[in-house]
Amino acid sequence: MAVVRIVADLPASDPGKTAAWYAALLGLDVKMDMGWIVTLGAEAHAPIQISIASEGGAGTPVPHLSIEVDNLDAVHAKAAEMGVDITYPLTTEPWGVRRFFVADPEGRILNILSHTD
């Protein structure tokens, strides 16, 4: 047996509005829209991972999602342009990531990151 895929299912009071926010910030495409559920995606393949944590590092709360991007500065600029609530500033961490946290429309904390090495 092998895990093929893990999907994050995020509750939202208005799935279309929340999906549009994620699409705008992260450049994701709508793969399916049934009204009550909207699935976003990108044509990328990455290792399957689940992190289990007691904190988010540097004394931060554990984020709901960690999203690795190829151009962190561009996403940070887009977040600022959109007026997104940045809850942890752009920081280079000693464990080899550069990141910032944002709150999505439902209040979930997202760790947006890239590796520094």
C-alpha positions, 0 to 999 in steps of 0.5 A, a space after each residue: 500500500 502507498 499513499 498517492 495523494 493528500 488533499 487539504 479540505 478547508 471548511 469555508 462559509 463561501 467556498 467560491 469567495 475563499 477559493 478566489 482568494 487562494 487563486 489570486 494570492 497563489 496563482 492556483 487554477 480551479 480544477 473543479 467547482 460544484 458550488 459547495 466545494 471548489 478544488 484548486 490546483 497546479 501542475 506540480 508534483 511534490 513529496 507527500 508530507 504531513 507535519 506534526 508540531 507543538 509550535 510553528 517555530 520561532 514561538 509562532 502558532 502551528 499554521 494550518 497549512 504550509 505552502 512552499 512557493 518558487 518566488 516568495 518575494 512575489 507572493 509577499 508583494 501580492 499579499 501586501 497588494 491584496 491587503 492580506 493580514 500578514 500575521 508573521 513578517 517576512 523572516 529568514 529562519 535559522 533552520 533554512 527557510 524564509 517565510 511569512 504567515 498570512 490569515 486566509 478569509 476564514 482566519 486560518 494561518 498559512 505559512 508561506 515559505 521557500 527554502 534558503 539552501 
